[in-house]
Structure formats: C-alpha cells, structure tokens
Amino acid sequence: MCERALIQLVVDNMNNKNDLDVTLWDRLATLPQYLIPQHALSVLMHKLTRSECQWFKNNFIRFIVKKYKVNLDEAYTAELSAYPSFNSFFTRELKTGVRPIAEGRSKAVSPVDGAISQLGPVQEGKIIQAKGQDYTVAELLAGDTDLAQQFEKGQFATIYLSPRDYHRIHMPLAGRLKSMTYIPGKLFSVSPRTARAVPNLFARNERVVTVFETDFGPMVLVLVGAIFVGSMETVWQGMITPAYGKKIEHWDYQEQDMISLQKGEEMGRFNMGSTVVMLMPEQSEEFLSALKAGDVVKMGQAIS
C-alpha cells in the first residue's frame, strides 16, 4: 500500500514539475494523504459525526464553532445542545430570509456558501484546477464524452466549502433532473493546497454527477467527496455514500419519474465540507462575469 502511494506521489510530482506555484511545502504537506487509509478514516468520521453522546457531540460542535468562527446568528437553531449529533449541526437549517434568492428567471445564483477556487470558460474541453493545472470535462464526468461535448463552449465554476459554511446545496437555476451518476475514487482533501499539489484532483476524487435540463440548456452540478466527508446525499435519492462503491452507478430519470426543482430549492448536502463543480451551457455568456477566483459567495447570490 505504502509503495503504491509513494510511486503515485512520484508520478504526480513529475506531472507537476512545470508548475512553479506548487511549493516543496505543498508537496510535503500533501504526502500523508497518499499514505493514510482515506476511506477507512472517512467511515470512522461518518460514525463519529452521528454520535449522540452528549459530551462528545457538544464539545465537537463548540470546537468547530470557535475554530472556524461559525455564524450562529444565521442558524435556525442557535442553541448548540439542541442538535442531536454533530452532523445535524453541520447540515443545519438557516433562518428564513438570511439567504435571499436573486430574482430573475435567467439570473443564475450560487448553489452554496463558499469561495470560488477557479472559474471561467471551458476551453478545448478543459477546466482549470489551479494555476498551471487543468483537467478535462470528460475526465470529471468519468469518460461521458457525449455529455462533456455539450459544455464544449460552456462555463465552469469550482466552489470550495469550508467547515464554517452552510453545507446544503441548492439549485442555481430551475431545472428538471435527467440523470445522476456515482463515480468512485480517492478521497484527497479539496483544500487549495491539495488542489495545487495533486493533479486531476476533482477528476480523481469520489463524486456524484447530477445532470439537469434548464430553459437555457444542460446544467451539471458535481458534488466532489473528500477526506472526512462522511457522506453526500440528494433530496431525491437520500444518502449516496457511504458505503463507498468500486463501480460507477447510474440513475436515469425519465418522464414518468420527473423531478423538477426550482431555483434556490435544496438539491443535496455534504455531511462535512467539500467542493461543488458547476458546468453551465454555452448560452450563459454572462455567467460569473462579475466574479473572480478567490471571491466569497453566498447561496442565492446572483452569479450572472
């Protein structure tokens, strides 16, 4: 196991050799992620975050609130002891009205609270991961070239959710669900440092690809898993992970099973933090026009 991990690290360093923004410290800090049992630790975290042991979950919640300066004024339930588990706190509901949804049928909104890692046009079928690094849309979609082709002239945005953020995911536009695909993979951290140091990070990690049809063309939201992300779930399917699979699973949603969601409506959640990659259609020329990498966004905020 360790030998394979070290060999992979060497290969990744070779792939990154021309990226001057990747420092030696980035590589050294990322090294343990190649060696640890990523899935086993995530299963353990899944169990711990659902523990209803009063002293444990209360102290865990207080630690996260203090360390990450969580804004409890926005929470529907501000009393920490009222949450039955850490996960119920982490996926907490917000007060009505604290995340207004920008009006306008054609105005896309941010699906999550988070920070823009990268954004811009899809160029030659590629998405920017970090400065000097990119990966293909087809890789992100596990080789679905037909779907990837639909975003050949589209736009993308990668939004990172930190532990302080609201962790429910909402619709950027109104849309009808067409399909969902679970893609097994690694569970590297999705922090900015790891994004610099690990090539093809978002196309290597476990992820759930959701495809919607909107009035403006196809739209994809990719929920990317990460180390200690206890599980990912959607409102129509429930919990997708764990258990962590080894094969790609695909769900089709035909007319008789039509699932339509309005702009701003909840579509899923991360049980612990991670990243969402958005793919928007060619018609969305103004998409993200006022934003840049590093900007902080709030769910419901206009991004077009």
C-alpha positions as CSV (number, residue, x, y, z in Angstrom):
1,M,0.0,0.0,0.0
2,C,2.7,2.5,1.0
3,E,4.9,1.6,-2.0
4,R,2.0,2.2,-4.4
5,A,1.2,5.5,-2.7
6,L,4.9,6.6,-2.9
7,I,5.0,5.6,-6.6
8,Q,1.9,7.6,-7.2
9,L,3.3,10.6,-5.4
10,V,6.4,10.5,-7.6
11,V,4.3,10.3,-10.8
12,D,2.2,13.3,-9.5
13,N,5.3,15.3,-8.8
14,M,6.5,14.6,-12.3
15,N,3.2,15.8,-13.7
16,N,3.5,19.0,-11.6
17,K,7.2,19.7,-12.4
18,N,6.5,22.7,-14.6
19,D,4.0,24.4,-12.1
20,L,6.1,27.0,-10.2
21,D,3.1,27.7,-7.9
22,V,3.4,24.3,-6.3
23,T,5.9,24.6,-3.5
24,L,8.0,22.0,-1.8
25,W,5.9,22.6,1.4
26,D,2.7,21.9,-0.7
27,R,4.1,18.6,-1.7
28,L,5.4,17.6,1.8
29,A,2.1,18.7,3.4
30,T,0.2,16.6,0.9
31,L,2.3,13.5,1.2
32,P,0.4,11.9,4.2
33,Q,-2.8,11.9,2.1
34,Y,-1.2,9.4,-0.2
35,L,-0.3,7.1,2.7
36,I,-3.4,7.2,5.0
37,P,-6.4,4.9,4.5
38,Q,-8.7,7.6,3.2
39,H,-11.9,5.6,3.0
40,A,-11.5,3.9,6.3
41,L,-10.9,7.2,8.1
42,S,-13.9,8.7,6.4
43,V,-16.1,5.8,7.5
44,L,-14.9,6.4,11.1
45,M,-15.6,10.1,10.8
46,H,-19.1,9.3,9.4
47,K,-19.8,7.3,12.6
48,L,-18.3,9.9,15.0
49,T,-20.3,12.8,13.5
50,R,-23.5,10.9,14.1
51,S,-22.7,10.0,17.7
52,E,-25.4,11.2,20.1
53,C,-23.1,11.0,23.1
54,Q,-23.9,14.4,24.7
55,W,-20.4,15.4,26.0
56,F,-18.7,14.3,22.7
57,K,-21.0,16.0,20.2
58,N,-21.4,19.2,22.3
59,N,-17.6,19.6,22.6
60,F,-17.1,18.7,19.0
61,I,-19.6,21.4,17.9
62,R,-18.2,24.0,20.3
63,F,-14.7,23.3,18.9
64,I,-15.7,23.8,15.3
65,V,-17.8,26.9,16.1
66,K,-14.8,28.5,17.9
67,K,-12.0,27.4,15.5
68,Y,-13.9,28.4,12.3
69,K,-15.9,31.3,13.7
70,V,-19.3,29.8,12.6
71,N,-22.0,32.5,12.5
72,L,-24.7,31.1,14.7
73,D,-26.9,34.2,14.2
74,E,-27.9,32.7,10.9
75,A,-28.8,29.3,12.2
76,Y,-32.5,28.4,12.6
77,T,-31.4,26.7,15.9
78,A,-28.7,28.7,17.7
79,E,-28.7,26.5,20.8
80,L,-25.9,24.0,20.3
81,S,-27.1,21.5,22.8
82,A,-30.4,21.2,20.8
83,Y,-28.6,19.4,17.9
84,P,-28.8,15.6,18.4
85,S,-25.4,15.0,16.7
86,F,-22.5,16.9,15.2
87,N,-23.8,16.1,11.7
88,S,-27.2,17.6,12.4
89,F,-25.4,20.8,13.4
90,F,-23.1,20.7,10.4
91,T,-26.0,20.4,8.0
92,R,-28.0,22.9,10.0
93,E,-31.0,24.8,8.6
94,L,-30.8,28.6,8.3
95,K,-33.3,31.1,9.4
96,T,-35.9,32.1,6.8
97,G,-34.7,35.0,4.7
98,V,-31.0,35.0,5.5
99,R,-30.2,33.7,2.0
100,P,-32.5,35.6,-0.3
101,I,-32.6,34.1,-3.8
102,A,-31.8,36.7,-6.5
103,E,-34.8,37.3,-8.7
104,G,-34.9,36.9,-12.5
105,R,-35.6,33.7,-14.5
106,S,-32.4,33.9,-16.4
107,K,-30.2,35.0,-13.4
108,A,-28.2,32.1,-12.0
109,V,-27.4,32.0,-8.3
110,S,-24.7,30.4,-6.3
111,P,-25.7,26.9,-5.2
112,V,-23.7,27.1,-2.0
113,D,-21.8,29.2,0.5
114,G,-18.1,29.1,-0.3
115,A,-15.1,30.5,-2.1
116,I,-14.6,30.5,-5.8
117,S,-11.5,28.3,-6.4
118,Q,-11.5,28.7,-10.2
119,L,-14.0,29.8,-12.8
120,G,-14.3,30.7,-16.5
121,P,-14.9,29.3,-19.9
122,V,-14.4,25.7,-20.8
123,Q,-11.5,25.8,-23.3
124,E,-10.6,22.9,-25.6
125,G,-12.7,20.7,-23.3
126,K,-10.6,21.6,-20.2
127,I,-11.3,23.1,-16.8
128,I,-8.7,25.0,-14.7
129,Q,-7.9,23.3,-11.4
130,A,-5.2,25.6,-10.2
131,K,-2.6,27.9,-11.8
132,G,-0.7,25.7,-14.3
133,Q,-3.0,22.8,-13.9
134,D,-6.1,21.7,-15.7
135,Y,-8.2,18.5,-16.4
136,T,-10.8,17.6,-18.9
137,V,-14.6,17.8,-18.6
138,A,-14.7,14.2,-19.9
139,E,-12.4,13.1,-17.0
140,L,-14.6,14.9,-14.5
141,L,-17.6,13.1,-16.0
142,A,-15.9,9.7,-15.9
143,G,-15.5,9.4,-19.7
144,D,-19.0,10.5,-20.7
145,T,-17.9,12.3,-23.9
146,D,-21.4,12.9,-25.2
147,L,-22.3,14.9,-22.0
148,A,-18.9,16.6,-22.0
149,Q,-19.4,17.7,-25.6
150,Q,-22.4,19.7,-24.5
151,F,-20.2,22.0,-22.5
152,E,-17.5,22.5,-25.1
153,K,-18.2,26.2,-25.2
154,G,-19.8,26.4,-21.7
155,Q,-18.7,27.9,-18.4
156,F,-17.5,26.3,-15.2
157,A,-17.0,27.3,-11.6
158,T,-15.4,25.4,-8.7
159,I,-16.7,26.4,-5.3
160,Y,-14.9,25.3,-2.1
161,L,-16.9,24.9,1.1
162,S,-15.0,25.4,4.4
163,P,-16.1,24.0,7.8
164,R,-17.7,27.4,8.7
165,D,-20.0,27.4,5.7
166,Y,-23.6,26.4,5.3
167,H,-23.5,22.9,3.8
168,R,-26.7,22.4,1.9
169,I,-26.6,22.6,-1.9
170,H,-29.3,24.5,-3.8
171,M,-30.3,24.9,-7.5
172,P,-28.6,27.7,-9.4
173,L,-31.5,27.7,-11.9
174,A,-34.8,25.9,-12.2
175,G,-34.3,22.5,-13.9
176,R,-35.6,19.0,-14.5
177,L,-33.4,16.2,-13.3
178,K,-32.2,14.0,-16.1
179,S,-29.6,11.7,-14.5
180,M,-27.3,11.1,-11.6
181,T,-24.0,9.2,-11.6
182,Y,-21.9,8.0,-8.6
183,I,-18.2,7.8,-9.5
184,P,-15.9,6.0,-7.1
185,G,-12.5,7.4,-6.4
186,K,-9.9,8.8,-4.0
187,L,-10.7,11.0,-1.0
188,F,-8.0,13.6,-1.1
189,S,-8.6,16.8,0.7
190,V,-10.0,19.5,-1.6
191,S,-8.2,22.4,0.1
192,P,-6.5,25.0,-2.1
193,R,-3.1,23.5,-1.2
194,T,-4.1,20.0,-2.3
195,A,-5.6,21.4,-5.5
196,R,-2.2,22.9,-6.3
197,A,-0.3,19.7,-5.4
198,V,-2.5,16.8,-6.6
199,P,-3.1,16.7,-10.4
200,N,-6.6,16.0,-11.6
201,L,-7.8,16.2,-8.1
202,F,-11.5,16.7,-8.8
203,A,-11.5,14.1,-11.5
204,R,-9.8,11.6,-9.2
205,N,-11.9,12.0,-6.0
206,E,-15.2,10.2,-5.5
207,R,-18.1,12.3,-6.8
208,V,-21.7,12.5,-7.7
209,V,-22.7,14.0,-11.0
210,T,-26.2,15.4,-11.3
211,V,-27.5,16.5,-14.7
212,F,-30.4,18.9,-15.2
213,E,-32.2,20.4,-18.2
214,T,-32.9,24.1,-17.8
215,D,-34.5,26.7,-20.1
216,F,-31.0,27.7,-21.1
217,G,-29.6,24.3,-21.9
218,P,-28.0,21.5,-19.8
219,M,-26.5,22.1,-16.4
220,V,-24.3,19.9,-14.3
221,L,-23.6,20.0,-10.6
222,V,-20.8,17.7,-9.5
223,L,-20.6,17.0,-5.7
224,V,-17.0,16.2,-5.0
225,G,-16.2,14.0,-2.0
226,A,-13.1,14.5,0.2
227,I,-11.3,13.1,3.2
228,F,-13.6,13.1,6.2
229,V,-16.7,13.9,4.1
230,G,-18.8,11.4,5.9
231,S,-21.4,11.2,3.1
232,M,-23.1,13.0,0.2
233,E,-26.8,13.0,-0.3
234,T,-29.5,14.3,-2.6
235,V,-33.1,15.2,-1.8
236,W,-34.5,12.6,-4.3
237,Q,-32.2,9.7,-3.5
238,G,-31.1,10.2,0.1
239,M,-27.6,9.3,1.2
240,I,-25.3,8.2,-1.7
241,T,-22.2,7.5,0.4
242,P,-21.2,5.6,2.3
243,A,-21.0,2.7,1.5
244,Y,-18.1,3.6,-0.8
245,G,-18.5,1.7,-4.1
246,K,-16.0,0.4,-6.5
247,K,-18.1,0.7,-9.6
248,I,-19.8,3.5,-11.4
249,E,-23.6,3.6,-10.6
250,H,-26.0,5.5,-12.9
251,W,-29.6,6.6,-12.4
252,D,-31.9,7.8,-15.2
253,Y,-34.9,9.9,-14.5
254,Q,-37.5,9.5,-17.3
255,E,-40.7,11.4,-17.9
256,Q,-42.7,9.2,-15.6
257,D,-40.2,9.9,-12.8
258,M,-39.9,13.6,-13.4
259,I,-38.2,15.5,-10.7
260,S,-38.3,19.3,-11.2
261,L,-36.6,21.7,-8.8
262,Q,-37.0,25.5,-8.6
263,K,-34.1,28.0,-8.5
264,G,-32.9,28.1,-4.9
265,E,-34.5,24.9,-3.9
266,E,-32.4,22.4,-1.9
267,M,-31.0,19.6,-4.0
268,G,-28.5,17.9,-1.7
269,R,-26.0,18.3,1.1
270,F,-22.5,17.5,2.2
271,N,-22.1,15.8,5.6
272,M,-18.8,17.6,6.2
273,G,-17.2,20.0,3.8
274,S,-16.2,19.6,0.2
275,T,-16.5,21.2,-3.3
276,V,-19.1,21.7,-6.0
277,V,-18.1,22.0,-9.7
278,M,-20.7,23.7,-11.8
279,L,-21.0,23.3,-15.6
280,M,-23.2,25.8,-17.4
281,P,-24.3,25.8,-21.0
282,E,-22.9,27.8,-23.9
283,Q,-25.8,30.3,-23.8
284,S,-24.6,31.5,-20.4
285,E,-22.2,34.2,-21.7
286,E,-22.7,36.4,-18.7
287,F,-22.3,33.6,-16.2
288,L,-19.8,34.5,-13.5
289,S,-18.9,37.7,-15.4
290,A,-18.7,39.8,-12.2
291,L,-16.7,37.2,-10.2
292,K,-13.1,36.1,-10.0
293,A,-11.1,33.3,-8.3
294,G,-10.9,33.9,-4.6
295,D,-14.3,35.6,-4.3
296,V,-16.5,34.5,-1.4
297,V,-20.1,33.8,-2.5
298,K,-23.3,33.0,-0.6
299,M,-26.1,30.7,-1.6
300,G,-28.7,32.6,-3.5
301,Q,-26.3,35.3,-4.6
302,A,-26.6,36.3,-8.3
303,I,-23.6,35.0,-10.3
304,S,-24.9,36.1,-13.7
